[in-house]
Amino acid sequence: SSHFGKGLAPLAVMFPFPPEYGLGGDTVADVVFSVLAEVPEGHQLKLVGSHDFLGRWIPAGGVGLRTDPSAYPKWVACVRLPKGVSVEYKFVKMAPDMTFEWEPCENRSLTPQDTGPAEYGTPRFGEHLPPPSAEEQARFVDEARRWAAQAAPPPRV
């Protein structure tokens, strides 16, 4: 009876641009979001932001992040976003009664250019990371691309 895998968004929600939307190939990037957060049992961790597919700042419409006992307290989600479109976002803790707690920090932001991590590192809930070295950037890009490849839905035939 733990919160691992319970009440989290199904994998399809992590990829909000199904092929029938006509978005794919060179127009989108699979962006891997990760955060370290202690979350009470039964609660969810959501990714909420300025884009339609991040809930337009409405926590209930955000993307559910996932964790498991071997990774906790690291939570991860892979979201397909349009390339070149700037988005702002935050992580939000959501209780079963739909009450929520926003990160106590400035909005995070990114403009996806290619498949990779949203940030070069895994920040703690409510904290921003310092700028990474070139080696750290390369390592996080490789790790995010491996994770995105594992999480990506199979191509439609």
C-alpha positions as protocol buffer text, in pm:
chain_id: "A"
residue {
  index: 1
  type: SER
  ca { x: 0 y: 0 z: 0 }
}
residue {
  index: 2
  type: SER
  ca { x: 235 y: 270 z: -122 }
}
residue {
  index: 3
  type: HIS
  ca { x: 179 y: 558 z: -363 }
}
residue {
  index: 4
  type: PHE
  ca { x: 407 y: 412 z: -630 }
}
residue {
  index: 5
  type: GLY
  ca { x: 208 y: 382 z: -949 }
}
residue {
  index: 6
  type: LYS
  ca { x: -129 y: 446 z: -782 }
}
residue {
  index: 7
  type: GLY
  ca { x: -346 y: 728 z: -909 }
}
residue {
  index: 8
  type: LEU
  ca { x: -81 y: 853 z: -1149 }
}
residue {
  index: 9
  type: ALA
  ca { x: -155 y: 950 z: -1504 }
}
residue {
  index: 10
  type: PRO
  ca { x: -138 y: 664 z: -1754 }
}
residue {
  index: 11
  type: LEU
  ca { x: 159 y: 669 z: -1990 }
}
residue {
  index: 12
  type: ALA
  ca { x: -61 y: 808 z: -2271 }
}
residue {
  index: 13
  type: VAL
  ca { x: -108 y: 1130 z: -2074 }
}
residue {
  index: 14
  type: MET
  ca { x: 269 y: 1174 z: -2068 }
}
residue {
  index: 15
  type: PHE
  ca { x: 260 y: 1202 z: -2449 }
}
residue {
  index: 16
  type: PRO
  ca { x: -17 y: 1452 z: -2519 }
}
residue {
  index: 17
  type: PHE
  ca { x: 40 y: 1478 z: -2896 }
}
residue {
  index: 18
  type: PRO
  ca { x: -99 y: 1158 z: -3045 }
}
residue {
  index: 19
  type: PRO
  ca { x: -16 y: 1105 z: -3413 }
}
residue {
  index: 20
  type: GLU
  ca { x: -367 y: 1206 z: -3521 }
}
residue {
  index: 21
  type: TYR
  ca { x: -288 y: 1563 z: -3412 }
}
residue {
  index: 22
  type: GLY
  ca { x: -44 y: 1580 z: -3700 }
}
residue {
  index: 23
  type: LEU
  ca { x: 245 y: 1674 z: -3473 }
}
residue {
  index: 24
  type: GLY
  ca { x: 551 y: 1458 z: -3491 }
}
residue {
  index: 25
  type: GLY
  ca { x: 893 y: 1420 z: -3641 }
}
residue {
  index: 26
  type: ASP
  ca { x: 1074 y: 1752 z: -3659 }
}
residue {
  index: 27
  type: THR
  ca { x: 801 y: 1961 z: -3496 }
}
residue {
  index: 28
  type: VAL
  ca { x: 815 y: 1816 z: -3144 }
}
residue {
  index: 29
  type: ALA
  ca { x: 1066 y: 1730 z: -2875 }
}
residue {
  index: 30
  type: ASP
  ca { x: 1027 y: 1469 z: -2602 }
}
residue {
  index: 31
  type: VAL
  ca { x: 1125 y: 1661 z: -2289 }
}
residue {
  index: 32
  type: VAL
  ca { x: 1216 y: 1472 z: -1971 }
}
residue {
  index: 33
  type: PHE
  ca { x: 1119 y: 1653 z: -1650 }
}
residue {
  index: 34
  type: SER
  ca { x: 1256 y: 1531 z: -1316 }
}
residue {
  index: 35
  type: VAL
  ca { x: 1245 y: 1654 z: -960 }
}
residue {
  index: 36
  type: LEU
  ca { x: 1335 y: 1530 z: -612 }
}
residue {
  index: 37
  type: ALA
  ca { x: 1031 y: 1554 z: -385 }
}
residue {
  index: 38
  type: GLU
  ca { x: 906 y: 1391 z: -67 }
}
residue {
  index: 39
  type: VAL
  ca { x: 537 y: 1329 z: -130 }
}
residue {
  index: 40
  type: PRO
  ca { x: 297 y: 1176 z: 125 }
}
residue {
  index: 41
  type: GLU
  ca { x: 143 y: 840 z: 41 }
}
residue {
  index: 42
  type: GLY
  ca { x: -167 y: 878 z: -173 }
}
residue {
  index: 43
  type: HIS
  ca { x: -58 y: 1217 z: -309 }
}
residue {
  index: 44
  type: GLN
  ca { x: 52 y: 1290 z: -666 }
}
residue {
  index: 45
  type: LEU
  ca { x: 324 y: 1510 z: -808 }
}
residue {
  index: 46
  type: LYS
  ca { x: 213 y: 1714 z: -1109 }
}
residue {
  index: 47
  type: LEU
  ca { x: 391 y: 1914 z: -1375 }
}
residue {
  index: 48
  type: VAL
  ca { x: 182 y: 2227 z: -1439 }
}
residue {
  index: 49
  type: GLY
  ca { x: 259 y: 2516 z: -1670 }
}
residue {
  index: 50
  type: SER
  ca { x: 175 y: 2771 z: -1934 }
}
residue {
  index: 51
  type: HIS
  ca { x: 117 y: 2533 z: -2226 }
}
residue {
  index: 52
  type: ASP
  ca { x: -215 y: 2359 z: -2301 }
}
residue {
  index: 53
  type: PHE
  ca { x: -49 y: 2022 z: -2248 }
}
residue {
  index: 54
  type: LEU
  ca { x: 82 y: 2129 z: -1907 }
}
residue {
  index: 55
  type: GLY
  ca { x: -265 y: 2225 z: -1786 }
}
residue {
  index: 56
  type: ARG
  ca { x: -254 y: 2604 z: -1847 }
}
residue {
  index: 57
  type: TRP
  ca { x: -164 y: 2655 z: -1479 }
}
residue {
  index: 58
  type: ILE
  ca { x: -458 y: 2441 z: -1356 }
}
residue {
  index: 59
  type: PRO
  ca { x: -308 y: 2170 z: -1130 }
}
residue {
  index: 60
  type: ALA
  ca { x: -579 y: 1912 z: -1200 }
}
residue {
  index: 61
  type: GLY
  ca { x: -493 y: 1940 z: -1571 }
}
residue {
  index: 62
  type: GLY
  ca { x: -120 y: 1894 z: -1525 }
}
residue {
  index: 63
  type: VAL
  ca { x: 89 y: 1592 z: -1616 }
}
residue {
  index: 64
  type: GLY
  ca { x: 142 y: 1329 z: -1347 }
}
residue {
  index: 65
  type: LEU
  ca { x: 504 y: 1241 z: -1272 }
}
residue {
  index: 66
  type: ARG
  ca { x: 605 y: 884 z: -1186 }
}
residue {
  index: 67
  type: THR
  ca { x: 839 y: 725 z: -937 }
}
residue {
  index: 68
  type: ASP
  ca { x: 911 y: 379 z: -801 }
}
residue {
  index: 69
  type: PRO
  ca { x: 1069 y: 242 z: -483 }
}
residue {
  index: 70
  type: SER
  ca { x: 1417 y: 223 z: -639 }
}
residue {
  index: 71
  type: ALA
  ca { x: 1408 y: 584 z: -764 }
}
residue {
  index: 72
  type: TYR
  ca { x: 1211 y: 763 z: -490 }
}
residue {
  index: 73
  type: PRO
  ca { x: 1225 y: 1055 z: -411 }
}
residue {
  index: 74
  type: LYS
  ca { x: 1304 y: 1119 z: -781 }
}
residue {
  index: 75
  type: TRP
  ca { x: 993 y: 1173 z: -994 }
}
residue {
  index: 76
  type: VAL
  ca { x: 1002 y: 1177 z: -1376 }
}
residue {
  index: 77
  type: ALA
  ca { x: 772 y: 1253 z: -1670 }
}
residue {
  index: 78
  type: CYS
  ca { x: 839 y: 1270 z: -2042 }
}
residue {
  index: 79
  type: VAL
  ca { x: 622 y: 1521 z: -2228 }
}
residue {
  index: 80
  type: ARG
  ca { x: 602 y: 1580 z: -2602 }
}
residue {
  index: 81
  type: LEU
  ca { x: 612 y: 1957 z: -2658 }
}
residue {
  index: 82
  type: PRO
  ca { x: 636 y: 2172 z: -2973 }
}
residue {
  index: 83
  type: LYS
  ca { x: 990 y: 2278 z: -3060 }
}
residue {
  index: 84
  type: GLY
  ca { x: 1073 y: 2645 z: -3029 }
}
residue {
  index: 85
  type: VAL
  ca { x: 773 y: 2731 z: -2808 }
}
residue {
  index: 86
  type: SER
  ca { x: 868 y: 2882 z: -2472 }
}
residue {
  index: 87
  type: VAL
  ca { x: 691 y: 2737 z: -2171 }
}
residue {
  index: 88
  type: GLU
  ca { x: 696 y: 2815 z: -1801 }
}
residue {
  index: 89
  type: TYR
  ca { x: 619 y: 2548 z: -1543 }
}
residue {
  index: 90
  type: LYS
  ca { x: 627 y: 2440 z: -1180 }
}
residue {
  index: 91
  type: PHE
  ca { x: 592 y: 2115 z: -990 }
}
residue {
  index: 92
  type: VAL
  ca { x: 284 y: 2081 z: -771 }
}
residue {
  index: 93
  type: LYS
  ca { x: 203 y: 1835 z: -491 }
}
residue {
  index: 94
  type: MET
  ca { x: -161 y: 1728 z: -512 }
}
residue {
  index: 95
  type: ALA
  ca { x: -354 y: 1559 z: -232 }
}
residue {
  index: 96
  type: PRO
  ca { x: -635 y: 1306 z: -288 }
}
residue {
  index: 97
  type: ASP
  ca { x: -890 y: 1579 z: -198 }
}
residue {
  index: 98
  type: MET
  ca { x: -749 y: 1789 z: -487 }
}
residue {
  index: 99
  type: THR
  ca { x: -586 y: 2047 z: -261 }
}
residue {
  index: 100
  type: PHE
  ca { x: -239 y: 2136 z: -384 }
}
residue {
  index: 101
  type: GLU
  ca { x: 96 y: 2290 z: -292 }
}
residue {
  index: 102
  type: TRP
  ca { x: 290 y: 2491 z: -553 }
}
residue {
  index: 103
  type: GLU
  ca { x: 669 y: 2495 z: -553 }
}
residue {
  index: 104
  type: PRO
  ca { x: 784 y: 2795 z: -345 }
}
residue {
  index: 105
  type: CYS
  ca { x: 1015 y: 2936 z: -614 }
}
residue {
  index: 106
  type: GLU
  ca { x: 1013 y: 3137 z: -935 }
}
residue {
  index: 107
  type: ASN
  ca { x: 862 y: 2969 z: -1240 }
}
residue {
  index: 108
  type: ARG
  ca { x: 1090 y: 2733 z: -1430 }
}
residue {
  index: 109
  type: SER
  ca { x: 1114 y: 2787 z: -1805 }
}
residue {
  index: 110
  type: LEU
  ca { x: 1240 y: 2625 z: -2121 }
}
residue {
  index: 111
  type: THR
  ca { x: 1215 y: 2642 z: -2499 }
}
residue {
  index: 112
  type: PRO
  ca { x: 1245 y: 2285 z: -2634 }
}
residue {
  index: 113
  type: GLN
  ca { x: 1482 y: 2251 z: -2930 }
}
residue {
  index: 114
  type: ASP
  ca { x: 1535 y: 1875 z: -2929 }
}
residue {
  index: 115
  type: THR
  ca { x: 1463 y: 1565 z: -2723 }
}
residue {
  index: 116
  type: GLY
  ca { x: 1641 y: 1594 z: -2392 }
}
residue {
  index: 117
  type: PRO
  ca { x: 1611 y: 1707 z: -2031 }
}
residue {
  index: 118
  type: ALA
  ca { x: 1409 y: 2009 z: -1917 }
}
residue {
  index: 119
  type: GLU
  ca { x: 1698 y: 2095 z: -1683 }
}
residue {
  index: 120
  type: TYR
  ca { x: 2057 y: 1972 z: -1662 }
}
residue {
  index: 121
  type: GLY
  ca { x: 2012 y: 1796 z: -1334 }
}
residue {
  index: 122
  type: THR
  ca { x: 1736 y: 1697 z: -1099 }
}
residue {
  index: 123
  type: PRO
  ca { x: 1633 y: 1990 z: -882 }
}
residue {
  index: 124
  type: ARG
  ca { x: 1475 y: 1960 z: -540 }
}
residue {
  index: 125
  type: PHE
  ca { x: 1111 y: 2067 z: -514 }
}
residue {
  index: 126
  type: GLY
  ca { x: 1117 y: 2446 z: -478 }
}
residue {
  index: 127
  type: GLU
  ca { x: 1485 y: 2494 z: -568 }
}
residue {
  index: 128
  type: HIS
  ca { x: 1661 y: 2599 z: -888 }
}
residue {
  index: 129
  type: LEU
  ca { x: 1987 y: 2441 z: -1006 }
}
residue {
  index: 130
  type: PRO
  ca { x: 2311 y: 2625 z: -1078 }
}
residue {
  index: 131
  type: PRO
  ca { x: 2428 y: 2631 z: -1444 }
}
residue {
  index: 132
  type: PRO
  ca { x: 2586 y: 2298 z: -1547 }
}
residue {
  index: 133
  type: SER
  ca { x: 2928 y: 2226 z: -1691 }
}
residue {
  index: 134
  type: ALA
  ca { x: 2955 y: 2105 z: -2053 }
}
residue {
  index: 135
  type: GLU
  ca { x: 3020 y: 1750 z: -1928 }
}
residue {
  index: 136
  type: GLU
  ca { x: 2712 y: 1759 z: -1705 }
}
residue {
  index: 137
  type: GLN
  ca { x: 2503 y: 1885 z: -1998 }
}
residue {
  index: 138
  type: ALA
  ca { x: 2619 y: 1598 z: -2221 }
}
residue {
  index: 139
  type: ARG
  ca { x: 2555 y: 1339 z: -1948 }
}
residue {
  index: 140
  type: PHE
  ca { x: 2202 y: 1466 z: -1877 }
}
residue {
  index: 141
  type: VAL
  ca { x: 2115 y: 1485 z: -2249 }
}
residue {
  index: 142
  type: ASP
  ca { x: 2226 y: 1122 z: -2296 }
}
residue {
  index: 143
  type: GLU
  ca { x: 2032 y: 1008 z: -1987 }
}
residue {
  index: 144
  type: ALA
  ca { x: 1717 y: 1196 z: -2091 }
}
residue {
  index: 145
  type: ARG
  ca { x: 1726 y: 1058 z: -2445 }
}
residue {
  index: 146
  type: ARG
  ca { x: 1758 y: 702 z: -2312 }
}
residue {
  index: 147
  type: TRP
  ca { x: 1464 y: 762 z: -2076 }
}
residue {
  index: 148
  type: ALA
  ca { x: 1253 y: 921 z: -2353 }
}
residue {
  index: 149
  type: ALA
  ca { x: 1325 y: 627 z: -2585 }
}
residue {
  index: 150
  type: GLN
  ca { x: 1207 y: 382 z: -2317 }
}
residue {
  index: 151
  type: ALA
  ca { x: 897 y: 588 z: -2237 }
}
residue {
  index: 152
  type: ALA
  ca { x: 799 y: 669 z: -2596 }
}
residue {
  index: 153
  type: PRO
  ca { x: 488 y: 500 z: -2732 }
}
residue {
  index: 154
  type: PRO
  ca { x: 543 y: 257 z: -3019 }
}
residue {
  index: 155
  type: PRO
  ca { x: 498 y: 407 z: -3365 }
}
residue {
  index: 156
  type: ARG
  ca { x: 158 y: 359 z: -3524 }
}
residue {
  index: 157
  type: VAL
  ca { x: 147 y: 124 z: -3821 }
}
